[in-house]
Amino acid sequence: MKIFYKCLIKSTLLALLFSSRVFSQQVAPFKTVTESSEYLNTVQEKTFRYFWDFAHPISGLIPERTATPNVVTSGGTGFGIMCIVVGTYRQWITRQDAVNRLLKMVNFLEKADRFHGAWSHWLDGRTGKAIPFSQYDDGGDLVETAYLINGLLVARAFFSGENWEEKILREKITKLWESVEWNWYVRNGLLHWHWSPKHEWKMNHPIGGYNECFITYILAMASPTYPITYEVYDKTWKKHEAWHFVNGKEFLGYKLPLGFDWGGPLFFEHYSYLSLDPRQMQDEHTNYWELVVKHTLINRAYCLEKAPKEFGYSEENWGLTASDNHIFYGAHQPTEDNGTISPTAALSSFPYTPYYSMQVLMHLYRRQGNRLFGEYGFYDAYNQSKNWYSNQYLAIDQGPIVIMIENYRSGLLWKIGEQISEIQSALPKLGIKKPNYPTGFYMYIPEKNTGKVDLMKHPDEGVYLFDFYVNGNETVNIDLIDANGKVVQSLAKNQTFPQGANQVSFLANGGEYTVILKQGKKEEKIVVGLR
């Protein structure tokens, strides 16, 4: 077998060397190495255009959906701000245009209706007045506010130039961030989602976990002005609805650490991790990388193995999450499945399941593109069994596609998140620490039917990137072994690596291999399928 290879060693610890000053000058290395990178470029940029071209002309904020251009959404705007960061990095827009747009947005947010610092879920993009989301939900929405603040803090870290516009932008963002009264939303020791000056606490919705709201607690604890206490976090997030916080059951071969049975809709693993790197998060209950990957694999396995056959799910056609459907709207998941696939489910899971997510992207673009791909990327959802295809775009579904594909490609938003000092200081207060993994393959959870991890070449590098963790000072050997037991390539030979997360890159023919890592007396094996 002819093997082509190069071996490039790099430590993901380098991410910690990025300073905010570096981000202010950084742009993506623009090279199209593979066909896959061309597809990712197209999908990302077209989807980004929803947040740039379709932004409200007066406020610059992001419409909830294409059907209601004057109804802007606070949470979707937070996602849109992160998309503007990606657009600047990818040079789809100029840095100056991005700063001008963001200044327009924050100037509007300063004057918009707020309720003890929190914005409402929906705003009128022309006036900034709150628009009721439901009968009693016409005031502050703390979760949507968290998504907005998270986006603003990412922008503050990225746009760190010394010119007066970027300085003013950072000052304005800090003022908005510090004026959110997170602890005011605590009632009877529980953190609440909503408050209305007209209906007060009528919604009565404590923010129990585990779900998409995790980032709300992290920001509420991180606040330099109105922080909550650990006791509020523990009493509300962990214990208020404890029946779906700790799980521990097995679903189709994967043990789920936290959350609802079967995991719930996949957006649970997207919204809070747009700028938080789950690889760097562990507490007494779970390793968060294990959680997000297993939830995604459970969702996919359900679609392939357990869903009704008439829904037409397959390896190229899976992904259940909240979206529009042929009836109205639904939180699609294995326990609430009507045949609706939402492109954002698999595409926003790119960091967790790159090869499986790419299978979906290629299928949707090549075979369904005439029905599903439009001006702003993939439409919101479709149901083949009902011959129904959405013609709508939703901000909260489009945004994670741009952001999470970028986190897969470059880690951009996760690296920026490492630079937000308030958030990084808050994580230990919540009992969340950086994992100290054993030597081995910390990133990979094998597909339970095949027992292997499917790897594809990184679209922007044109090589396989293989992640591993080193714990200790002994030298490391990593061998790629074929089905006949022959060592076809040494990825590392008697090499010393920094303690922590590391990566090797290589080229090899496609097929099934075993990777063996040895460090001193330790030996770890994993079966990989090179695609």
Buried (B, 14 or more C-beta within 10 A) or exposed (E): EEEEBEBEEEBBEEBEEBEBEEBBEBEBEEEEBBEBBEBBBBBBBBBBBBBBEBBBEBBBBBBBBBEBBBBBBBBBBBBBBBBBBBBBBBEBBEBEBBBBBBBBBBBBBEEBBBBBBBBBBBBBBEBBEBBBBEEBBBBBBBBBBBBBBBBBBBBBBBBBBEEEBBEBBBEBBBEBBEBBBBBBBBEEEBBBBBBBEEBEBBBEBBBBBBBBBBBBBBBBBBBEEBBBBEEBBBBBBBBBBEEBBBBEEEBBBBEBBBBBBBBBBBBBBBBBBBBBBBBBBBBEBBBBBBBBBBBBBBBBBBBBEEBEEEBBBEEBBBBBBBBBBBEEEBBBBBBBBBBBBBBBBBBBBBBBBBBBBBBBBBBBBEEBEEBBBBEBBBBBBBBBBBEBBBEBBBBBBBBBBBBBBBBBBBBBBBBBBBBBEBBBEBBEBBBBEBBEBBBBBBBBBBBBEEEBBBBBBBBBBBBBBBBBBBBEEBBBBBBBBBEEEEEBBBBBEEBEBEBBBBBBBBBBEEEEBBBBBBBEEBEBEBBBBBB
